[in-house]
């Protein structure tokens, strides 16, 4: 082994200038004078590489084992909770079906205002000189036909005041427009002013005016 | 390089050769198992999400049984307030009972066709349309209307016309209603 590590190159690296005396050195038999052999470095690098790869491989295997262990634990939890969860989902579907029916009824009831409440409110707030002749409720709103007592000028004032009163009534907030549908005019058969209002329902299509 | 030279080389450099071979095996092993960790992580993420979903379902369903029972009871009561379009006798009886309870005179009563709701909205019930006209004093008519709107069956008034005689105010009022009641065919 020693012979392979001996320096060979020096024989070939002969000076280009002719020596001034003969060179009797036998390079093959001279000892290796390197303080640290090349094999040390080669072995060192090989060992370092092997150790690094072993550590990296081992770390990966340990990581994989840890992940698989966690997966197994979670799988056990899944197996444990699956049945209860499925029962809960089935129950929730029943709950949703029941809820849908109740919401359907609720939507049905709330889709239209209660006419009895509106008429009662109109009756409660009716001024002394005004009488209701006709109430006509449609999907667009409520038409109120009135007879107003008094001379035409006074009766017109009463009707305007009454319309304003209706507009500011918080219990009639379901209507957004309060208008005269026609000019108030005297009714020959009753001798009173015939007045007609239209109360437009919020969100309803435009109705008569 | 002949076999003899190779064996000789291995014998002379056992550490470097051994480490080299080991490194080679480890490198191959790392390459072959390089996809294992990402796959295992993906599976772990999926299973974790599933486990969390199950756990959340269980957590959220703590009082679900009681709530579902309460809703079922409410629905049972609701069913008792639903009319059947086919039961014409019972439906007529309901209005005549209102007549006798309130004192109004039923001058018109007609049950018309069932309104079929649009198919896109999946509904359980369908409204049944009635045309009703009654005569009576203001209090009788109002009592009839209140009992109808807040009575046994679910009712909504589509159109209403209440009129009296402007010349003779002591005459009875006439209330004409076009209404819907929630029902089943």
HADDOCK unambig.tbl for C-alpha pairs under 7 A between the chains (distance, minus, plus):
assign (segid A and resid 42 and name CA) (segid B and resid 16 and name CA) 6.59 0.50 0.50
assign (segid A and resid 43 and name CA) (segid B and resid 15 and name CA) 6.12 0.50 0.50
assign (segid A and resid 43 and name CA) (segid B and resid 16 and name CA) 4.72 0.50 0.50
assign (segid A and resid 46 and name CA) (segid B and resid 16 and name CA) 5.28 0.50 0.50
assign (segid A and resid 46 and name CA) (segid B and resid 19 and name CA) 5.39 0.50 0.50
assign (segid A and resid 46 and name CA) (segid B and resid 20 and name CA) 6.01 0.50 0.50
assign (segid A and resid 47 and name CA) (segid B and resid 19 and name CA) 5.67 0.50 0.50
assign (segid A and resid 49 and name CA) (segid B and resid 23 and name CA) 6.76 0.50 0.50
assign (segid A and resid 50 and name CA) (segid B and resid 19 and name CA) 5.48 0.50 0.50
assign (segid A and resid 50 and name CA) (segid B and resid 22 and name CA) 6.35 0.50 0.50
assign (segid A and resid 50 and name CA) (segid B and resid 23 and name CA) 4.87 0.50 0.50
assign (segid A and resid 53 and name CA) (segid B and resid 23 and name CA) 6.37 0.50 0.50
assign (segid A and resid 53 and name CA) (segid B and resid 26 and name CA) 6.28 0.50 0.50
assign (segid A and resid 54 and name CA) (segid B and resid 26 and name CA) 6.71 0.50 0.50
assign (segid A and resid 57 and name CA) (segid B and resid 26 and name CA) 6.79 0.50 0.50
assign (segid A and resid 57 and name CA) (segid B and resid 30 and name CA) 6.26 0.50 0.50
assign (segid A and resid 64 and name CA) (segid B and resid 37 and name CA) 5.71 0.50 0.50
assign (segid A and resid 67 and name CA) (segid B and resid 40 and name CA) 6.59 0.50 0.50
assign (segid A and resid 67 and name CA) (segid B and resid 41 and name CA) 6.77 0.50 0.50
assign (segid A and resid 68 and name CA) (segid B and resid 40 and name CA) 6.85 0.50 0.50
assign (segid A and resid 71 and name CA) (segid B and resid 44 and name CA) 5.29 0.50 0.50
assign (segid A and resid 74 and name CA) (segid B and resid 47 and name CA) 6.57 0.50 0.50
assign (segid A and resid 74 and name CA) (segid B and resid 48 and name CA) 6.41 0.50 0.50
assign (segid A and resid 74 and name CA) (segid B and resid 51 and name CA) 6.64 0.50 0.50
assign (segid A and resid 75 and name CA) (segid B and resid 47 and name CA) 6.81 0.50 0.50
assign (segid A and resid 77 and name CA) (segid B and resid 51 and name CA) 6.58 0.50 0.50
assign (segid A and resid 78 and name CA) (segid B and resid 51 and name CA) 5.22 0.50 0.50
assign (segid A and resid 81 and name CA) (segid B and resid 54 and name CA) 6.11 0.50 0.50
assign (segid A and resid 81 and name CA) (segid B and resid 55 and name CA) 6.83 0.50 0.50
assign (segid A and resid 82 and name CA) (segid B and resid 54 and name CA) 6.43 0.50 0.50
assign (segid A and resid 84 and name CA) (segid B and resid 58 and name CA) 6.71 0.50 0.50
assign (segid A and resid 85 and name CA) (segid B and resid 54 and name CA) 5.38 0.50 0.50
assign (segid A and resid 85 and name CA) (segid B and resid 57 and name CA) 5.61 0.50 0.50
assign (segid A and resid 85 and name CA) (segid B and resid 58 and name CA) 5.53 0.50 0.50
assign (segid A and resid 88 and name CA) (segid B and resid 57 and name CA) 6.65 0.50 0.50
assign (segid A and resid 88 and name CA) (segid B and resid 58 and name CA) 6.64 0.50 0.50
assign (segid A and resid 88 and name CA) (segid B and resid 61 and name CA) 5.95 0.50 0.50
assign (segid A and resid 95 and name CA) (segid B and resid 68 and name CA) 5.20 0.50 0.50
assign (segid A and resid 98 and name CA) (segid B and resid 71 and name CA) 6.24 0.50 0.50
assign (segid A and resid 98 and name CA) (segid B and resid 72 and name CA) 6.49 0.50 0.50
assign (segid A and resid 98 and name CA) (segid B and resid 75 and name CA) 6.68 0.50 0.50
assign (segid A and resid 99 and name CA) (segid B and resid 71 and name CA) 6.93 0.50 0.50
assign (segid A and resid 101 and name CA) (segid B and resid 124 and name CA) 6.60 0.50 0.50
assign (segid A and resid 102 and name CA) (segid B and resid 75 and name CA) 6.94 0.50 0.50
assign (segid A and resid 109 and name CA) (segid B and resid 154 and name CA) 6.89 0.50 0.50
assign (segid A and resid 109 and name CA) (segid B and resid 155 and name CA) 6.87 0.50 0.50
assign (segid A and resid 109 and name CA) (segid B and resid 156 and name CA) 6.23 0.50 0.50
assign (segid A and resid 112 and name CA) (segid B and resid 156 and name CA) 6.13 0.50 0.50
assign (segid A and resid 112 and name CA) (segid B and resid 157 and name CA) 6.86 0.50 0.50
assign (segid A and resid 114 and name CA) (segid B and resid 149 and name CA) 6.94 0.50 0.50
assign (segid A and resid 116 and name CA) (segid B and resid 142 and name CA) 6.51 0.50 0.50
assign (segid A and resid 116 and name CA) (segid B and resid 145 and name CA) 5.97 0.50 0.50
assign (segid A and resid 116 and name CA) (segid B and resid 146 and name CA) 5.70 0.50 0.50
assign (segid A and resid 133 and name CA) (segid B and resid 163 and name CA) 5.95 0.50 0.50
assign (segid A and resid 133 and name CA) (segid B and resid 164 and name CA) 5.81 0.50 0.50
assign (segid A and resid 133 and name CA) (segid B and resid 166 and name CA) 5.69 0.50 0.50
assign (segid A and resid 134 and name CA) (segid B and resid 162 and name CA) 5.59 0.50 0.50
assign (segid A and resid 134 and name CA) (segid B and resid 163 and name CA) 4.32 0.50 0.50
assign (segid A and resid 134 and name CA) (segid B and resid 164 and name CA) 6.55 0.50 0.50
assign (segid A and resid 135 and name CA) (segid B and resid 161 and name CA) 5.55 0.50 0.50
assign (segid A and resid 135 and name CA) (segid B and resid 162 and name CA) 5.04 0.50 0.50
assign (segid A and resid 135 and name CA) (segid B and resid 163 and name CA) 6.39 0.50 0.50
assign (segid A and resid 136 and name CA) (segid B and resid 160 and name CA) 5.80 0.50 0.50
assign (segid A and resid 136 and name CA) (segid B and resid 161 and name CA) 4.39 0.50 0.50
assign (segid A and resid 136 and name CA) (segid B and resid 162 and name CA) 6.46 0.50 0.50
assign (segid A and resid 137 and name CA) (segid B and resid 159 and name CA) 5.26 0.50 0.50
assign (segid A and resid 137 and name CA) (segid B and resid 160 and name CA) 4.89 0.50 0.50
assign (segid A and resid 137 and name CA) (segid B and resid 161 and name CA) 6.15 0.50 0.50
assign (segid A and resid 138 and name CA) (segid B and resid 158 and name CA) 6.65 0.50 0.50
assign (segid A and resid 138 and name CA) (segid B and resid 159 and name CA) 4.71 0.50 0.50
assign (segid A and resid 138 and name CA) (segid B and resid 160 and name CA) 6.79 0.50 0.50
assign (segid A and resid 139 and name CA) (segid B and resid 158 and name CA) 6.57 0.50 0.50
assign (segid A and resid 139 and name CA) (segid B and resid 159 and name CA) 6.78 0.50 0.50
assign (segid A and resid 190 and name CA) (segid B and resid 167 and name CA) 5.83 0.50 0.50
